[in-house]
Amino acid sequence: MKSIRQIKPWLLAGCLALFVSACATTQDEVIEDGPPTDDQTQLDGAVTQDDGSGADASGIDGGDDGGATAIADDGPMTAMEMLEKTEGALANRSIYFEFDSAKLTSESIEILEIHGNFIAGNGEVAVRLEGHADERGSREYNIALGDRRAQSVRRVLLFQGASTDQVETVSYGEEQPAVMGHNEQAWSKNRRVELIYTVN
């Protein structure tokens, strides 16, 4: 009985030593694995961002660079392309007048200022100003009235910097109506100057 009682403390001490040793090994292994470092966290985050956005960290694929390249490839519009646009002031090429008048409205002047700047900035562009009148009055009077209207438009274009070589005038009087009719609705569309562009 004494020998068994003497063995028990030693056995208990041995088991305890083994248990402590095993725990220490496990703890070391956990420490070696440890939590991810800052570098690993950033790397994982970069990979996650790459997967989510479809673009790498350099930003080469897509984004601003792609748009800038597309704009550079298109280049500036030519004078012909600007004239072919169906919207904006350059697309408005008919200037209308009151009865028996060659006076421009403020709205017409604003439109013509844009045309004048465009012509001045594009030396290859020329414009013919075709003056018209409605059917009332004699043929000779309406030819003269159409010419006065064309000259009014010409002065604004030259004031904006267009050269005299780029602008010519002609009057057709009542001979080329835009709208057929014998009422104010038709006459108001026929009292006009049309800007006819050519690009050399």
C-alpha positions as CSV (number, residue, x, y, z in Angstrom):
1,M,0.0,0.0,0.0
2,K,2.8,2.4,0.8
3,S,4.5,1.7,-2.6
4,I,1.3,2.5,-4.5
5,R,0.8,5.7,-2.5
6,Q,4.3,6.7,-3.3
7,I,3.9,6.0,-7.0
8,K,0.7,8.1,-7.4
9,P,2.4,11.5,-6.8
10,W,5.1,10.7,-9.4
11,L,2.5,9.5,-11.9
12,L,0.5,12.6,-11.4
13,A,3.5,14.8,-11.8
14,G,4.5,13.0,-15.0
15,C,1.0,13.3,-16.5
16,L,1.0,17.0,-15.6
17,A,4.3,17.6,-17.3
18,L,3.1,15.9,-20.5
19,F,-0.1,18.0,-20.5
20,V,1.9,21.2,-20.1
21,S,4.3,20.2,-22.8
22,A,1.4,19.4,-25.2
23,C,-0.3,22.8,-24.5
24,A,2.9,24.7,-25.0
25,T,3.4,23.1,-28.5
26,T,-0.1,23.9,-29.5
27,Q,0.3,27.5,-28.4
28,D,3.5,27.8,-30.3
29,E,1.8,26.6,-33.4
30,V,-1.0,29.1,-33.0
31,I,1.5,31.9,-32.6
32,E,3.4,30.9,-35.7
33,D,0.2,31.0,-37.8
34,G,-0.9,34.1,-35.9
35,P,-3.3,36.8,-37.3
36,P,-2.6,38.2,-40.8
37,T,0.0,41.0,-40.9
38,D,-0.7,44.4,-42.3
39,D,1.0,43.5,-45.5
40,Q,-1.2,40.4,-45.9
41,T,-4.3,42.4,-45.1
42,Q,-3.5,45.0,-47.8
43,L,-2.6,42.3,-50.3
44,D,-5.9,40.4,-49.7
45,G,-7.8,43.7,-49.9
46,A,-6.1,44.5,-53.3
47,V,-7.1,41.1,-54.6
48,T,-10.7,41.6,-53.4
49,Q,-10.8,45.0,-55.1
50,D,-9.4,43.5,-58.3
51,D,-12.0,40.8,-58.3
52,G,-14.8,43.2,-57.6
53,S,-14.0,46.0,-60.0
54,G,-12.5,44.0,-62.9
55,A,-9.6,46.4,-63.1
56,D,-6.1,46.0,-61.7
57,A,-4.5,48.5,-59.4
58,S,-2.7,50.4,-62.2
59,G,-6.0,51.7,-63.6
60,I,-4.9,50.9,-67.2
61,D,-8.0,48.9,-68.1
62,G,-11.1,51.1,-68.4
63,G,-11.7,54.3,-66.4
64,D,-10.3,57.7,-67.3
65,D,-7.5,56.5,-69.6
66,G,-9.8,54.7,-71.9
67,G,-12.1,57.8,-72.3
68,A,-9.1,60.1,-72.9
69,T,-7.8,57.8,-75.6
70,A,-11.2,57.7,-77.3
71,I,-11.4,61.5,-77.3
72,A,-7.9,61.8,-78.7
73,D,-8.7,59.4,-81.4
74,D,-11.8,61.4,-82.5
75,G,-9.9,64.7,-82.7
76,P,-11.5,68.1,-83.3
77,M,-14.5,68.4,-85.6
78,T,-13.8,69.7,-89.1
79,A,-15.7,72.7,-90.5
80,M,-17.8,70.3,-92.7
81,E,-18.7,68.2,-89.7
82,M,-19.8,71.2,-87.7
83,L,-22.0,72.4,-90.6
84,E,-23.5,68.9,-90.9
85,K,-24.8,69.1,-87.3
86,T,-28.6,69.4,-87.2
87,E,-28.7,71.2,-83.9
88,G,-27.3,74.5,-82.6
89,A,-27.0,78.0,-84.0
90,L,-25.0,76.9,-87.0
91,A,-27.9,74.7,-88.1
92,N,-30.2,77.8,-88.1
93,R,-29.4,79.3,-91.6
94,S,-32.6,81.3,-92.3
95,I,-32.9,84.8,-91.0
96,Y,-36.4,86.3,-91.1
97,F,-37.5,89.9,-91.4
98,E,-40.6,92.0,-90.8
99,F,-42.7,93.3,-93.7
100,D,-40.8,95.8,-95.9
101,S,-37.8,95.8,-93.5
102,A,-34.2,94.9,-93.6
103,K,-33.7,95.4,-89.9
104,L,-32.4,92.4,-87.9
105,T,-34.0,91.3,-84.6
106,S,-31.8,90.8,-81.5
107,E,-32.3,87.1,-81.8
108,S,-31.1,87.1,-85.4
109,I,-28.0,89.1,-84.5
110,E,-27.1,86.5,-81.8
111,I,-27.4,83.7,-84.4
112,L,-25.3,85.6,-86.9
113,E,-22.6,86.4,-84.4
114,I,-22.1,82.7,-84.0
115,H,-22.0,82.2,-87.8
116,G,-19.5,85.1,-88.1
117,N,-17.2,83.6,-85.5
118,F,-17.3,80.3,-87.2
119,I,-16.5,81.8,-90.6
120,A,-13.7,83.9,-89.2
121,G,-12.2,80.8,-87.5
122,N,-12.3,78.6,-90.6
123,G,-10.6,80.1,-93.6
124,E,-11.7,77.3,-95.9
125,V,-15.4,78.2,-95.4
126,A,-17.3,80.6,-97.6
127,V,-21.0,81.6,-97.4
128,R,-23.4,83.0,-100.0
129,L,-26.2,85.2,-98.5
130,E,-29.4,84.9,-100.6
131,G,-31.9,87.7,-100.0
132,H,-35.6,87.1,-100.5
133,A,-38.9,89.0,-100.2
134,D,-42.6,88.1,-100.2
135,E,-44.8,88.5,-103.3
136,R,-46.1,92.0,-102.5
137,G,-44.5,94.9,-104.3
138,S,-42.9,95.2,-107.8
139,R,-40.2,92.8,-109.0
140,E,-37.6,95.5,-109.0
141,Y,-38.5,96.7,-105.5
142,N,-38.3,93.2,-104.1
143,I,-34.9,92.6,-105.7
144,A,-33.6,95.7,-104.0
145,L,-35.3,94.7,-100.7
146,G,-33.7,91.3,-100.8
147,D,-30.3,92.9,-101.4
148,R,-30.7,95.2,-98.4
149,R,-31.5,92.2,-96.2
150,A,-28.5,90.3,-97.4
151,Q,-26.3,93.3,-96.8
152,S,-27.6,93.6,-93.2
153,V,-26.6,90.0,-92.6
154,R,-23.2,90.5,-94.3
155,R,-22.3,93.5,-92.0
156,V,-22.8,91.4,-88.9
157,L,-20.6,88.5,-90.3
158,L,-17.8,90.9,-91.3
159,F,-18.0,92.6,-87.9
160,Q,-17.3,89.2,-86.2
161,G,-14.2,88.8,-88.3
162,A,-15.2,87.0,-91.5
163,S,-13.3,88.3,-94.5
164,T,-14.9,89.9,-97.5
165,D,-13.5,87.0,-99.7
166,Q,-15.6,84.6,-97.6
167,V,-19.0,86.4,-97.9
168,E,-21.0,87.1,-101.1
169,T,-24.5,88.3,-101.5
170,V,-27.3,87.8,-104.1
171,S,-30.9,88.8,-104.2
172,Y,-33.8,86.8,-105.7
173,G,-36.5,89.1,-104.6
174,E,-39.9,87.3,-104.7
175,E,-38.8,84.7,-107.3
176,Q,-37.9,81.8,-104.9
177,P,-40.5,81.6,-102.2
178,A,-39.9,79.1,-99.4
179,V,-43.6,78.6,-98.9
180,M,-46.3,79.0,-101.5
181,G,-49.3,81.0,-100.4
182,H,-51.0,84.4,-100.4
183,N,-51.3,85.0,-96.7
184,E,-49.2,86.3,-93.8
185,Q,-48.2,82.8,-92.8
186,A,-46.5,82.2,-96.1
187,W,-45.2,85.7,-96.5
188,S,-43.5,85.6,-93.1
189,K,-41.4,82.6,-94.2
190,N,-40.5,84.2,-97.5
191,R,-39.1,87.5,-96.1
192,R,-35.7,86.0,-95.3
193,V,-31.9,85.6,-96.0
194,E,-30.6,82.1,-96.4
195,L,-26.9,81.3,-95.5
196,I,-25.5,78.8,-98.1
197,Y,-22.2,77.4,-97.0
198,T,-19.4,75.9,-99.1
199,V,-16.1,74.4,-97.9
200,N,-13.1,74.6,-100.1
